[in-house]
Amino acid sequence: MLALVAGVACLAWTASASAGPTPGLQLPAIRGPLVSSLPAVAAATGNPCLFEPDVACRTPQELQQAYDFPASLDGTGQTITIYDAYGSPTIESDLEVFDAYYGIPDPPSFTVDVAPPAPGSTGGSGATTDWGVETSLDVEYAHAMAPGANIVLVVAASDNNDDLNAAEAYGFPKYPGAIVSQSFGDWETDSTAGNSFQQQHKLFVKATILGDTLVASTGDAGATWTQYTGTTSPALAAYPASDPLVTSVGGTEGNPYAEGLYNPVTQGYGGEQVWNEPQYDAAGGGAPSILFSTPIYQLGLTRYHTRTIPDVSYNAAIEGGVMVVASPFVYLVGGTSAGTPMWSAIFAIADQARQQAHKNRLGYANAALYGIGRNPFQARNDFHDITVGNNALDSTVGFDATRGYDLATGFGTPNVANLVRDLVSSPFGGNPLFALPVLFTGNGSAHGHGQHTAHTMIPG
């Protein structure tokens, strides 16, 4: 009854012949009913996620309860900018359907801003279906977790690295002081990336000066990206997640798997472990960088002498994932790109609380996050420390979850109410340019053998 296809959100299509999209990039999503049948299906099944009863799914309200989002804050007065390639021609109507189904108010404003292509761009992968589902995921869940925030979708002409950089060069100065959600990435040693990472880093410096908070996903191919590189070692970090100016988001799943995140009895947090679903060839990214030396906020935290990711994590499970309305279908989606827009919403809520306390917006977030994470009392109250599982996928190389910070889940997943309180009181934030680390030259030479168009970013 339900077709298993590869989807976006960490997405990639490994679709069956009847599913439609061209085979492409990453994860699986379970395709549900037609969007037009949402009310009828919901009434008939009583299932708020519209999938078979044995397929776990988390509603926005359950995620808010599990991660203790404060009811008194909704991101009012803040702006979340979402960067995606190609966009979706149905995103406005899809958001309306999603909001109506889950009883979420419309955003104060929703803007779709189409950026011009980069000069001389040759276009990207053409994976418009993958990116369309990614677009729906990002917009719907950034809004669901911070329904009072303004949402801006900046659409890049393609997933070509230069086009995405052109979109950010266009959008950053137009929307200063925003929270920037980036659910895409590439492994650092992809030689086809050219100098695009260095160019994007320069854009991040400018965005940081403008007061932006930058967020990105660590990817969904485990520690080694084996499905793309064809090699089982070494561990590879994702860019832009590895940029020290970016807060990188890794993945978790329920413990016990798959429904353990949410406790229906207490209507609150249950338990989590590292996201690793080998049956879908999917797991959270996390590794030491080869592009950046250790930023000040990570000094002495690990045995590595470079930037490490992730910084934090969020639910990324496919079984236990989220429902995404992307016409003409509904999808069950997981991946670190699901956590990225929701962490962006958390920062919007924190900025609302900071403004209520007559403080500036947080802006650059990592100094504040690591100040909290390194404080044992605050870390215990503000993060769910993940100590079970690892992110090795298609390889024996990976990282175990341990007590405290680790390269599988960072500091863990948020207790949002407590974390926001400490982000408001944090003395850190603002312009970190006095402490910028060195950008190493060269990307190495490990393009790999997976389905990945050269010089493009992967949604996920």
C-alpha positions, 0 to 999 in steps of 0.5 A: 500500500505504501511505496518505499522511495528515497526521499529528500530531507536527507533525501535521496531517491532509490525509488521503485519503477512506479514511484516516479523520480529519477534515481539520485541522492540519499535517504528513503522516505515512505510515500503516503496518500495524495495531499488532497486526501489528507482529511479523509485518510486521517478520519479513516485511520485515526493516525496523525502521521497518515502511515501504517500503524507499525510505522513510527512517526512524530508529530510537531506537537510530540517533538515540542513536548519531547524536547520541552519547547517553552509554551510562552515563546514562539519566535515572534519578531525573528526571521528564519531564512532557509536556503534550498536549490530549485525550490518547490512550485507548491510550497505555499499551498503545501504549507497551508495544508500542513498547518491546517492538518496539525492546527498550526497558525500561519506564519506572520509572513512567508516570503519566497525569494528567488536568487539569480544564478551565478555568472556562468553557472552550468546548472546542477544535478537537476534533482528537483524532486529531491530538493522539492521535498527538502524544501517542504521539510525545511519550511514546514518544520522551521515554522512548526517549531517557531510558528511566530517567526517570519519565514523566508525561503531563498531559492538557488537556481540549482544545487551547483555549489556556485549557485548556492553561494550566489543565493547566499551572497544575495540573501545574507545582506538582504535579511541581516540578523536572521537565523540561516538554515542550510540542509545540504552539504558535501564531504570535505575532500570532494575534489570537484567542489573546487574553491567553492568551500573557501568562497562560502566561508568568506560569505559566512564571515560577512553573514556573521558580521551582519549578526546571522546565526548559521546552522547546517546539517552534518549529512546522512551517510555516516562518518565515512560517506562510503556510499558516495566515496566508495572508500571505508576510511577515513572519517570525513566531515561535511561542509558547510557543517564543519565551518567554525562559524556554523552550528552543525546538527547531527542525528539521533533516533529513539531508544528503544528504537524506533519510538523511544524518543517520545513517552506518550504516558508522560507526554515528554522525553523518552530516550535516544541513541545515535541515529544509525539505520543501516536498513536505509543505508543512513546514519548521522555524519560526524568527524574531524575537519581537514579544512579548519584548525581547532576553534577557540571554543573547542580547544582541549575538548577532544584529542583532535587538533582540528574542528570537529562536528557535530556540535549538537543533535536532533531526532533524525530517524526515518522510522520515528521521523516526521510527516512532510506535505510535498504535493502531490504526496505526503512523505515520512522523512528523516535525516540531519536535515530535519534537525537543522530547520528545527534547531533554527527555530530554537535559535529564533525562540532564544532570540525572542527571549533575549530581546524580551530581556533587552539583549541583542540577538545571539548571532554567532551561536557556538561560543554560547553553546560551548560555554553551556556545554562545558559547564557540567551543571548547565550541560546536564540540564540543557542537553540530553547526553547521548551515550548509546550507539555510533555513526559507523555506516558501510564501514567499521570507521565511526565514532561512539557516543560517550558521556559529554561531547562526542563526534557522534552527537556533539553535546546531544539533543536540547531541553529547549526551555532550559537551553533558551534560559541559559542562552539568554544569560550567556555572556557570549554571542555576537562577532567572533572574528577576533578568533577565526581559525585558519582555513587550510588550502586544498580539498584533497582528491577523493571524489568518489564513485557514488551518485553525485553530480560534480560541483553540487551540494547534496540535500540532507 
